Amino acid sequence: MKKYWLVLLAFFGILVLSACSESTIPEGAEGSGGDSSGGSSDVDQEIIYASTTDAVGLSPIMTNDSVSSSVTEQVYEKLFVRNPETMEIEPMLAESYETPDDLTWVITLKEGIEFQDGTPFNAEAVKYTFDKLRDPETAAPRASLLEPVDEITVVDENTVEIKTKYPYGPLLAALSHSNAAIVSPTADQEQDLMQEPVGTGPFKFSSWATGDQVVLEKNEDYWGGAPELDRVVFKVVPETSTAISMLQTGEVNFLDALPTEQISRIESIDNVEVTKQDGTPVYYLTFNHSKDRNQDPDFRKAVASAIDRDAFVANLNDLGVRSDSILGPQVFGYDESADDAGTPYDPEMAKQLVEENGYGDEPIKLLSANRDNFILMAEIVQSQLTEAGFTVEIETMEWATFLDTARSGEYDLTFLSWSNVTGDGSEMLYPNFHSDNIGASNRAQYNNPEFDELVEASRTTIDQEERQSILNEANQLMLAEDAAIVMYHGVVTSATDQSIQGLQMDPNGQWSLYNVTRE
């Protein structure tokens, strides 16, 4: 136990800054040059946000990492958004919609909106964006968002019709995803949107000094009225401790995804406000269900019984939510009855099962990404499983290799995470656990026909109450089988200079600066 608690304490010092799945890893990007100064300027209203990494690119179609989406969310807009307070889907660029039948969605668009290049936002732009997103030749990271779409038709200038291959209940949630933002067709054909984005949003692109900063400026012609902020700077500050010092001195004004061990330090800074709210990300331990041993229910029960998740979450300084449920409290499909539906911590039961079945005779390969939080969670679980009598060997890999290895099933146990930007339970269960996606996003290799039927039913009805019930049933089925063991659900955090007013964090970790002012 001594080793376990030392490791646990270490974990609190390096808890994850990101809260997403594979989409959170930024890669190299090249961009145009620009003013590299990150300090004060002569503009009246400016905000400087510090990020530990640079953006991958600035096209919503071609990126799927959290850093890039923080920028693109200010430049581009979607047809629909999820209200961060009610978690209901509401129109944004859309005016309204109707479903004349289960396969047809007729969307009426707001009129009089222009892209930042002066070209019109209309049904043709929507069709262009969605056709490109789902075109296999585009190789868009989140093309799966529109996989159910069969055809997109321009009815008139401000009306678009979407036909699906089958009834698809989560369509509006998919259209609220940051990767479904509408791009200017003219700009996309004339320039590289990865370097020079053009959307309909309240801020427009100014410059990008790769590895240093991205600068946006207010869109004076924004259809909703120009924002108060004149300029937004996304400053790359690789070291979190340095970013906190810069927040203290006023060199930056805004941080998010705050690390556990730095919360006390940040909260002690004068004139800095810290916010915390429950979010949609989930972190879980899962089995490689294609392995014979992992198909033994008693083996999975022994593993689940050995892990003390209550003690783990209790020490996260309110930056983790404890629930057995695979669908978190902020995700559509969650039911509070699932909070305690998993196998409880019972070390004696775990030891008994290990001893009776000889589970300790064959080593367990516990695969982990080489991110600090994954490594330390692996070490904690290794210590707990060892106490129960298992023999556990940790193998760590860099992120891309880890994802490929997990995808190919070269492990026994591993940790995975999912940010669930749409906030919809089908968008958690289908990509991660449906057998259609084995060899792709279903890295757990989970294959259960009854579960598949439930997930398909949750996707192929547009009755939202029915979807809620079906998703809860699918969730409960996985918990009864110990198919995955949830470590915690993420908490969305931010730290801002008290001069900043109007910032609202979404449960998925995204945010808009449109209503932000400096006072």
C-alpha positions in Angstrom: 0.0 0.0 0.0 2.9 2.4 0.7 4.0 2.3 -2.9 0.4 2.9 -4.1 -0.2 6.0 -2.0 3.2 7.5 -3.0 2.3 7.0 -6.6 -1.2 8.4 -6.0 0.3 11.5 -4.4 2.6 11.9 -7.4 -0.4 11.6 -9.7 -2.0 14.7 -8.2 1.1 16.6 -9.2 0.9 15.9 -12.9 -2.8 15.4 -13.6 -3.8 15.7 -17.2 -4.2 19.1 -18.9 -6.1 17.6 -21.8 -9.5 16.0 -21.6 -10.0 14.4 -24.9 -9.5 11.3 -26.9 -6.8 10.9 -29.6 -8.1 14.1 -31.1 -6.4 16.2 -28.4 -2.8 15.6 -29.7 -1.5 18.5 -31.6 0.9 17.8 -34.5 3.2 20.1 -36.4 1.7 23.0 -38.2 3.0 25.8 -40.4 1.5 29.1 -40.7 1.9 32.7 -41.8 4.0 35.0 -39.8 2.9 38.0 -37.8 3.4 40.1 -34.8 5.1 37.8 -32.3 4.6 40.0 -29.3 2.4 38.4 -26.7 2.2 41.3 -24.2 0.2 44.4 -24.1 -0.8 46.3 -27.3 -2.5 49.6 -28.1 -5.9 48.0 -28.5 -8.6 48.8 -26.0 -10.0 45.3 -25.4 -7.6 42.4 -25.7 -7.4 38.9 -24.1 -4.3 36.6 -24.1 -4.9 32.9 -23.7 -2.1 30.6 -22.8 -1.9 27.1 -24.3 0.8 24.5 -23.7 0.9 23.6 -27.4 0.3 25.2 -30.8 -2.7 24.5 -33.0 -2.5 21.8 -35.6 -4.3 23.9 -38.1 -7.2 26.2 -38.5 -9.7 24.3 -40.6 -12.6 22.7 -38.7 -12.8 20.1 -41.5 -9.2 19.0 -41.2 -8.5 19.2 -37.5 -9.7 17.4 -34.4 -7.6 18.5 -31.5 -8.7 20.7 -28.6 -6.1 23.5 -29.2 -7.1 24.0 -32.8 -10.8 23.9 -31.9 -10.3 26.7 -29.3 -9.2 28.9 -32.2 -11.7 27.8 -34.8 -14.6 28.1 -32.4 -14.1 31.9 -32.4 -13.8 32.1 -36.2 -16.4 29.6 -37.4 -20.0 28.7 -36.5 -22.2 25.7 -36.7 -25.9 25.3 -37.7 -26.7 24.2 -34.1 -25.1 24.5 -30.7 -25.7 22.8 -27.4 -26.8 25.3 -24.7 -24.1 24.9 -21.9 -26.7 25.5 -19.2 -29.6 23.4 -20.3 -27.6 21.0 -22.6 -30.4 21.3 -25.2 -29.6 21.7 -28.9 -30.5 25.2 -30.2 -30.2 26.8 -33.6 -27.2 29.0 -34.4 -26.7 29.6 -38.1 -29.9 27.6 -38.6 -33.2 29.4 -38.1 -35.3 26.3 -37.6 -35.7 22.7 -38.8 -38.4 20.1 -39.4 -38.4 16.4 -40.0 -41.2 15.5 -42.5 -40.2 11.9 -42.1 -37.6 9.8 -40.2 -35.1 10.1 -43.0 -35.5 13.8 -43.9 -34.2 16.9 -42.1 -35.2 20.2 -43.7 -33.1 23.1 -42.2 -34.0 26.7 -42.7 -31.0 29.0 -42.5 -30.7 32.5 -41.0 -30.7 35.1 -43.8 -28.4 38.0 -44.4 -25.2 36.4 -43.0 -21.9 36.8 -44.8 -18.5 35.0 -44.4 -15.6 37.1 -43.3 -14.5 37.3 -47.0 -17.7 39.0 -47.9 -19.3 36.0 -49.7 -22.8 34.8 -48.7 -23.6 32.2 -46.1 -26.3 30.1 -47.7 -27.5 26.6 -48.5 -24.8 26.1 -51.1 -22.1 26.8 -48.4 -23.7 24.2 -46.1 -23.8 21.6 -48.8 -20.2 22.4 -49.9 -19.0 22.0 -46.3 -20.8 18.8 -45.5 -20.0 17.2 -48.8 -16.3 17.9 -48.3 -16.4 16.7 -44.7 -17.9 13.3 -45.7 -15.9 12.9 -48.9 -13.5 10.0 -48.4 -10.9 11.8 -50.5 -10.9 14.6 -47.9 -9.8 12.2 -45.2 -11.4 14.4 -42.5 -10.7 13.2 -39.0 -14.4 13.4 -38.0 -16.0 12.3 -41.2 -17.9 9.8 -39.1 -20.1 12.6 -37.8 -22.0 12.6 -41.2 -21.6 8.8 -41.9 -25.4 8.4 -41.8 -26.0 11.1 -44.4 -27.1 9.9 -47.8 -27.6 13.1 -49.7 -27.6 16.9 -49.2 -29.8 19.0 -51.4 -30.1 22.8 -51.8 -33.8 23.5 -51.8 -33.4 27.2 -52.2 -31.0 30.0 -51.1 -31.8 29.5 -47.4 -33.0 25.9 -47.2 -31.1 22.7 -47.2 -32.4 19.2 -47.1 -30.5 16.3 -45.5 -31.5 12.8 -46.3 -30.1 10.0 -44.1 -29.5 6.4 -44.9 -31.5 5.4 -41.8 -33.3 7.3 -39.0 -30.5 9.1 -37.2 -31.5 10.5 -33.8 -28.1 12.3 -33.0 -28.0 14.3 -36.2 -28.5 17.7 -34.5 -25.8 16.8 -31.9 -23.5 15.9 -34.8 -24.2 19.2 -36.5 -23.3 21.0 -33.2 -19.8 19.5 -33.3 -16.9 21.9 -33.9 -15.9 19.8 -36.9 -19.3 20.5 -38.5 -18.7 24.3 -38.6 -19.5 25.9 -42.0 -16.6 27.2 -44.1 -16.5 29.7 -46.9 -16.5 27.7 -50.2 -14.8 30.6 -52.0 -12.0 30.8 -49.4 -11.5 27.1 -49.3 -11.0 27.0 -53.1 -8.7 30.0 -53.2 -6.5 29.5 -50.1 -5.5 27.0 -47.4 -7.9 27.2 -44.5 -5.5 25.3 -42.4 -3.4 28.5 -42.4 -5.9 31.2 -43.1 -9.4 30.4 -41.8 -12.6 32.1 -43.0 -15.9 31.6 -41.3 -19.0 33.6 -40.2 -17.9 34.0 -36.5 -17.3 37.1 -34.4 -13.5 37.0 -34.8 -11.4 36.8 -38.0 -7.9 35.6 -38.6 -5.0 38.1 -38.3 -1.8 36.1 -38.1 -0.1 32.9 -37.0 3.5 32.7 -36.0 4.0 28.9 -35.7 5.1 27.8 -32.3 4.5 31.2 -30.8 0.9 32.5 -31.2 -2.2 32.8 -33.3 -3.8 36.3 -33.4 -7.5 37.0 -34.1 -9.2 40.4 -34.5 -12.8 41.4 -34.1 -15.2 40.9 -37.0 -16.7 44.4 -37.3 -19.3 43.0 -39.7 -20.4 40.1 -37.6 -24.1 39.3 -38.1 -24.8 39.2 -34.4 -23.1 42.5 -33.7 -19.3 43.1 -33.3 -17.7 41.7 -30.1 -16.3 44.0 -27.5 -12.9 42.4 -27.7 -10.7 44.0 -30.3 -8.0 41.3 -30.4 -7.5 37.7 -29.1 -4.1 36.1 -28.8 -3.5 32.4 -28.4 -0.1 32.3 -26.9 2.0 29.1 -26.8 3.5 28.6 -23.3 4.8 25.0 -23.1 5.3 25.0 -19.3 2.2 25.2 -17.1 4.1 26.7 -14.2 5.3 29.5 -16.5 1.8 30.1 -17.8 0.6 30.5 -14.2 3.4 33.0 -13.4 2.4 34.9 -16.6 -1.2 35.0 -15.4 0.0 36.4 -12.0 2.0 39.1 -13.7 -0.7 39.9 -16.2 1.2 38.8 -19.3 -1.7 36.4 -20.0 -5.3 36.6 -18.9 -6.8 33.2 -19.4 -5.9 29.6 -18.7 -8.0 26.4 -18.8 -7.6 22.7 -18.0 -6.0 23.5 -14.7 -3.7 20.9 -13.2 -4.7 19.5 -9.8 -1.4 20.2 -8.0 -1.5 23.9 -9.1 -5.1 24.7 -8.0 -4.1 26.1 -4.6 -1.4 28.2 -6.1 -3.7 29.6 -8.8 -6.6 30.2 -6.3 -4.2 32.2 -4.1 -3.3 34.7 -6.8 -4.9 38.1 -6.3 -7.3 39.3 -8.9 -7.6 35.8 -10.5 -10.9 33.9 -10.6 -11.0 30.1 -10.8 -14.1 28.3 -12.2 -14.9 24.6 -12.1 -17.8 22.7 -13.6 -18.6 19.1 -14.3 -17.7 18.2 -17.9 -18.3 15.5 -20.6 -14.9 13.9 -20.7 -14.5 10.4 -19.3 -11.3 8.4 -18.4 -11.6 4.6 -18.1 -9.8 1.3 -17.8 -10.8 -1.3 -20.4 -10.1 -4.8 -21.4 -9.0 -6.2 -24.7 -12.2 -8.2 -25.1 -10.8 -10.3 -28.0 -8.5 -12.1 -25.5 -9.9 -15.4 -24.1 -9.0 -14.5 -20.5 -10.7 -11.1 -20.7 -13.9 -12.8 -21.9 -14.1 -14.6 -18.5 -16.7 -12.6 -16.4 -14.9 -13.5 -13.1 -11.6 -12.2 -14.4 -13.2 -8.8 -15.2 -15.0 -8.8 -11.9 -11.7 -9.5 -10.1 -10.0 -6.6 -11.8 -12.9 -4.3 -11.1 -13.1 -5.3 -7.5 -9.4 -4.6 -6.9 -9.6 -0.9 -8.0 -10.3 1.7 -5.3 -11.8 4.5 -7.4 -13.5 6.4 -4.5 -10.1 7.0 -2.8 -8.6 8.0 -6.1 -11.3 10.6 -7.0 -11.6 11.9 -3.4 -8.1 13.3 -3.7 -8.5 15.1 -7.0 -9.1 18.5 -5.5 -12.6 18.6 -7.0 -11.2 18.0 -10.5 -12.8 14.6 -11.0 -16.4 13.3 -10.7 -16.9 9.8 -9.2 -19.5 7.7 -11.0 -19.5 4.1 -12.3 -21.6 5.3 -15.3 -19.8 5.2 -18.7 -22.1 8.0 -19.8 -21.3 10.9 -17.5 -23.8 13.2 -15.8 -23.3 15.9 -18.5 -24.0 13.5 -21.4 -27.3 12.8 -23.0 -28.4 9.2 -22.0 -27.0 9.4 -18.5 -29.3 8.1 -15.7 -28.3 8.5 -12.0 -29.2 4.9 -11.4 -25.9 4.0 -13.2 -23.8 5.9 -10.7 -23.5 2.9 -8.4 -24.3 0.1 -11.0 -20.7 -1.0 -11.4 -18.7 -3.6 -9.4 -17.8 -2.0 -6.1 -14.3 -2.0 -4.6 -13.8 -5.2 -2.7 -10.2 -6.2 -2.3 -11.0 -9.4 -0.4 -13.3 -10.5 -3.2 -10.6 -9.7 -5.8 -8.0 -11.7 -3.9 -10.4 -14.7 -3.6 -11.2 -14.7 -7.3 -7.5 -14.4 -8.2 -6.6 -17.3 -5.9 -9.4 -19.6 -6.9 -8.9 -19.1 -10.6 -5.1 -18.7 -10.8 -5.4 -15.3 -12.4 -2.0 -14.3 -11.0 -0.2 -17.0 -12.9 -0.1 -15.2 -16.3 1.2 -11.7 -16.5 -1.2 -8.9 -17.6 0.2 -6.4 -20.2 -1.1 -3.0 -19.1 -0.6 -0.7 -22.1 -0.3 3.1 -21.4 0.3 6.2 -23.4 3.5 8.0 -22.3 1.4 11.0 -21.1 2.1 11.7 -17.5 -1.5 11.1 -16.3 -1.8 7.8 -18.2 1.5 6.5 -16.8 0.6 7.4 -13.3 -2.9 6.0 -13.5 -1.3 2.8 -14.8 1.1 2.7 -11.9 -1.7 3.2 -9.4 -3.8 0.4 -10.9 -0.8 -1.8 -11.2 -0.2 -1.4 -7.5 -3.8 -2.2 -6.6 -4.0 -5.2 -8.9 -0.7 -6.5 -7.5 -2.1 -6.3 -4.0 -5.0 -8.5 -5.2 -2.5 -11.1 -6.5 -2.3 -10.2 -10.2 1.0 -9.9 -12.0 1.0 -6.7 -14.0 3.6 -5.4 -16.5 3.2 -1.8 -17.7 4.3 -1.0 -21.3 4.3 2.7 -22.3 4.4 4.2 -25.8 4.2 7.6 -27.4 0.7 8.7 -28.2 0.4 7.8 -31.9 2.1 4.4 -31.5 -0.1 3.8 -28.4 -3.3 4.4 -30.4 -2.2 2.2 -33.2 -1.2 -0.6 -30.8 -4.5 -0.4 -28.9 -6.3 -0.4 -32.2 -4.6 -3.6 -33.3 -5.4 -5.3 -29.9 -1.8 -5.7 -28.7 -2.5 -5.4 -25.0 -4.5 -7.0 -22.1 -5.7 -3.9 -20.3 -5.3 -0.2 -21.2 -6.6 3.3 -20.3 -8.6 5.3 -22.8 -10.4 8.6 -22.7 -13.1 10.4 -24.7 -14.1 14.1 -24.6 -17.6 13.7 -26.2 -17.8 17.1 -27.8 -21.4 16.5 -28.9 -22.5 15.5 -25.4 -24.5 12.7 -26.8 -24.4 9.1 -25.4 -24.6 7.5 -28.9 -21.4 9.4 -29.8 -19.7 7.8 -26.8 -20.9 4.2 -27.1 -21.0 3.8 -30.9 -17.4 4.8 -31.8 -15.8 3.3 -28.7 -17.7 0.0 -28.2 -19.8 -1.0 -31.2 -18.4 -4.0 -33.1 -18.6 -2.1 -36.3 -15.6 -0.1 -35.1 -13.3 -2.9 -34.0 -10.0 -2.3 -35.6 -10.7 1.4 -35.7 -12.1 3.5 -32.8 -13.3 0.5 -30.8 -9.9 -0.2 -29.2 -11.5 -2.2 -26.5 -12.4 -4.8 -29.2 -15.7 -5.1 -27.4 -18.2 -7.3 -29.3 -21.6 -7.9 -27.8 -24.6 -8.3 -30.3 -27.1 -7.3 -27.6 -25.2 -4.1 -26.9 -24.8 -3.4 -30.6 -28.6 -3.7 -31.1 -29.2 -1.2 -28.3 -26.7 1.3 -29.6 -28.1 1.0 -33.1 -31.5 1.6 -31.7 -30.3 4.7 -30.0 -29.0 6.0 -33.3 -32.0 5.0 -35.5 -34.8 6.7 -33.7 -35.5 10.4 -33.6 -37.7 10.1 -30.5 -35.3 11.6 -27.9 -37.1 10.2 -24.8 -36.8 6.7 -26.3 -33.2 7.3 -27.1 -32.6 8.3 -23.4 -34.1 5.0 -22.2 -32.2 2.9 -24.8 -28.8 4.5 -24.0 -29.3 3.9 -20.2 -30.1 0.3 -21.0 -26.9 0.0 -23.1 -24.9 1.7 -20.3 -26.3 -0.6 -17.6 -25.4 -3.7 -19.8 -21.8 -2.7 -20.0 -21.6 -2.0 -16.3 -23.1 -5.4 -15.5 -20.4 -7.0 -17.6 -17.6 -4.9 -16.3 -16.8 -4.1 -19.9 -15.1 -0.9 -18.9 -14.1 0.5 -15.5 -14.6 4.3 -15.2 -11.8 6.0 -13.3 -13.4 9.5 -13.3 -15.4 12.0 -15.3 -13.6 15.2 -16.1 -14.2 18.7 -14.6 -13.8 21.7 -16.9 -11.7 24.5 -15.3 -10.5 28.0 -16.1 -8.5 30.7 -14.5 -9.0 34.3 -15.6 -7.9 37.8 -14.7 -10.8 39.4 -12.8 -11.0 42.1 -15.4 -12.5 39.5 -17.7 -16.3 39.3 -17.7 -18.7 37.1 -19.6 -16.7 34.0 -20.2 -18.7 30.8 -20.2 -17.2 27.4 -20.3 -19.0 24.5 -22.0 -19.1 21.1 -20.3 -17.1 19.7 -23.2 -14.3 22.2 -22.4 -14.9 24.6 -25.3 -15.7 28.2 -24.9 -16.6 31.3 -26.9 -15.1 34.8 -26.4 -18.0 36.6 -28.2 -19.6 38.0 -25.0 -16.3 38.6 -23.2 -15.2 42.0 -22.1 -12.3 43.5 -20.1 -13.3 45.8 -17.3 
